[in-house]
Amino acid sequence: MVKRQRLTKKKKDALERWSIDDASELYGISHWGQNLFTINDDGHVALLGSGNTPDIDLKELITEIRARGLNTPVVIRFTDILKARLKEISNAFTAAFREHSYNGDYLGVYPIKVNQHRHILEDIVEFGHEFNFGLEAGSKPELLLAIAYQNNPDAIITCNGFKDREYIEAALRARQCGHNIFIIIERPDEINSIIEIARSLDVQPQLGIRMKLASKGKGLWEGSGGANSKFGLTTSQMVEAIRTLKRRKMLPCLQLLHYHIGSQITDIQRIKSALREATAFYAEIIALGAPLAYIDVGGGLAVDYDGSHTNFTSSSNYGILEYASDVVGSITSICDEENIKHPAIITECGRAMTAHHSMLVVEAVASGGIDSRSIRVPKVPAKAPEVLQRIKDSYEWLSPKNFQEVYNDAVESRKEAMTLFNFRHLSLIDRAKVEDFFWIICRRIVKYAQKLDYTPEDLDGITALASTLYYCNFSIFQSVPDHWAIKQLFPIMPLQRLNEKPEVEAVLADITCDSDGVIDQFVDLRDVKETIALHPLKSNENYDIGIFLVGAYQAILGDLHNLFGDTTVVHVSTNDKGYIIDRTIEGDKIKDVLGYVEFNSEDVLIMLREQLEKAIANEKITSEESAEFMRLSESMLDGHTYLNRI
Ligand SMILES: *Cc1c(COP(=O)(O)O)cnc(C)c1O
């Protein structure tokens, strides 16, 4: 009885010391989730309502989704966020036009490659109609989608990427049908084909030209710009192209100048220097006789994934308003100086349009690895081996003043214990004790180190070393491939218990069999964290973790590693009463993913049945058992690829 009371009091103290403000600070939600997400009084993450819509409790939402028989991992798409982002981008240009007394149009286009799913494309065409948002295609399939789905004659379609005869012909025929479509010359050898096909179809094309700028982006995608970039014409190729067009009497078709210096340009200075170079090109090309009327500044508008508002690769040191103002300001100043008519401004910002509107919810199903909290201080008998005595002494000596030194000693002792064990001079039991001391020491050191403003270099990696693995029911390769491929950071936090102090330093492991399937880098305002603080799992609770801002690129780059398929997707919109689940797209079933790799599930069942017949003939199983096994296999094929709840 006494013990129980003490526990309750301790818990109460912990609760008093920890508030949702601490949680907000720890996970940075007020920085990266600005105007979109917050923590409510129940300690749950909530979607912030706007004027007439209430906040939406995401934990309640996911409970509702489960009640419908759907399971995590699930992608939740907030269509209102998508709508709001389109509006925000468009409004930013309207404001910038006013600020700089600009007389041109703003024509945003959505690069389809960012997320090709039908509902997103449909939403963008629908929500973007009032702002004349168009589409950008980079391949034949995307071109067909752009032509088929764009129903607004005032919106434009830009055609980028490698082009063959079919691609060019389809774009020209779409022009014939009245689409406001531009073919962007990306490489010199496209020019002659375009001219030839246009002549044979008797279509006057609208042409654009992509230049290679010397200015380029910096960071994870910097290869997209600069002299070595895959696309675009060098200065001399550009001069040559203009001569060719002039000679073939096609120069009047050249109306658009395009560049794209890469995705996620985190530093506004890069954007400005590219603009300076591009606007100089624009003026020069007009001087050479081309009737340019559009300038397409490509994509690259960065998303502040970590909320730090810096030029770090997962951040951005500018906002949409500043971006729009700089784009419009640079173009205005050169046009006014040179007395050139203000062109229509095209942007191809994909990431900034879609990233915010999707989140992934995964469930932590188990924790493991080294859980140093549950390790007890081992008993060390007087006659214990020297190495064990030594690490015990280190443990007893450990204090906030000497922890770096003690850490080095502990590492040495642990190494020595391994060697002694390998040469059979240390028993399994004693080796276990040495390791237990080591982890307890690490845990204490992590606590001390957290109080410092910096992590001493010697201790780099210790937090991760002493962390607990939280196994989550999802595949990084399918759902957040950029974390695996290029270590891009996404904001991550638990959706519940945020009024409770999270005391476990964890890294997230997915359920693929790949050791790369871990998330061990987390957003932080000043640095990158190696662990995320989480709560101990409870057997009677779904511990849900949100991975936010995954609406750009992740869905389509995801792959079938280990044959984990698409997750379920739920579309949610809000109204004055709360939320509505508009649409549910069930994730891949096992038979679907087998089909992707050419297996027919019927054949799999036939082969299985043959094996069972043999087993019956050999009296290993009964007919009834074979029936059970067949039923199980059929139901598995019809089920999802992720784990069901046990
Ligand atoms: C990928 C791409 C974009 C989109 O870039 P974001 O960083 O998503 O804005 C725009 N234009 C071209 C040519 C691209 O290849």
The ligand as an SDF file (V2000), in Angstrom:
LIG
                    3D

 15 15  0  0  0  0  0  0  0  0999 V2000
   11.0450   18.7480  -59.9260 C   0  0  0  0  0  0  0  0  0  0  0  0
   10.8530   19.9630  -60.6930 C   0  0  0  0  0  0  0  0  0  0  0  0
   10.0940   21.0050  -60.1490 C   0  0  0  0  0  0  0  0  0  0  0  0
    9.5260   20.9760  -58.7430 C   0  0  0  0  0  0  0  0  0  0  0  0
   10.4400   21.3910  -57.7890 O   0  0  0  0  0  0  0  0  0  0  0  0
    9.9630   21.6650  -56.2710 P   0  0  0  0  0  0  0  0  0  0  0  0
   11.2120   21.7620  -55.5190 O   0  0  0  0  0  0  0  0  0  0  0  0
    9.1070   20.5430  -55.8670 O   0  0  0  0  0  0  0  0  0  0  0  0
    9.2410   22.9410  -56.2550 O   0  0  0  0  0  0  0  0  0  0  0  0
    9.8740   22.1090  -60.9270 C   0  0  0  0  0  0  0  0  0  0  0  0
   10.3800   22.2000  -62.1920 N   0  0  0  0  0  0  0  0  0  0  0  0
   11.1180   21.2160  -62.7290 C   0  0  0  0  0  0  0  0  0  0  0  0
   11.6470   21.3630  -64.1010 C   0  0  0  0  0  0  0  0  0  0  0  0
   11.3920   20.0740  -62.0020 C   0  0  0  0  0  0  0  0  0  0  0  0
   12.1410   19.1190  -62.5290 O   0  0  0  0  0  0  0  0  0  0  0  0
  1  2  1  0
  2  3  1  0
  2 14  2  0
  3  4  1  0
  3 10  2  0
  4  5  1  0
  5  6  1  0
  6  7  2  0
  6  8  1  0
  6  9  1  0
 10 11  1  0
 11 12  2  0
 12 13  1  0
 12 14  1  0
 14 15  1  0
M  END
$$$$
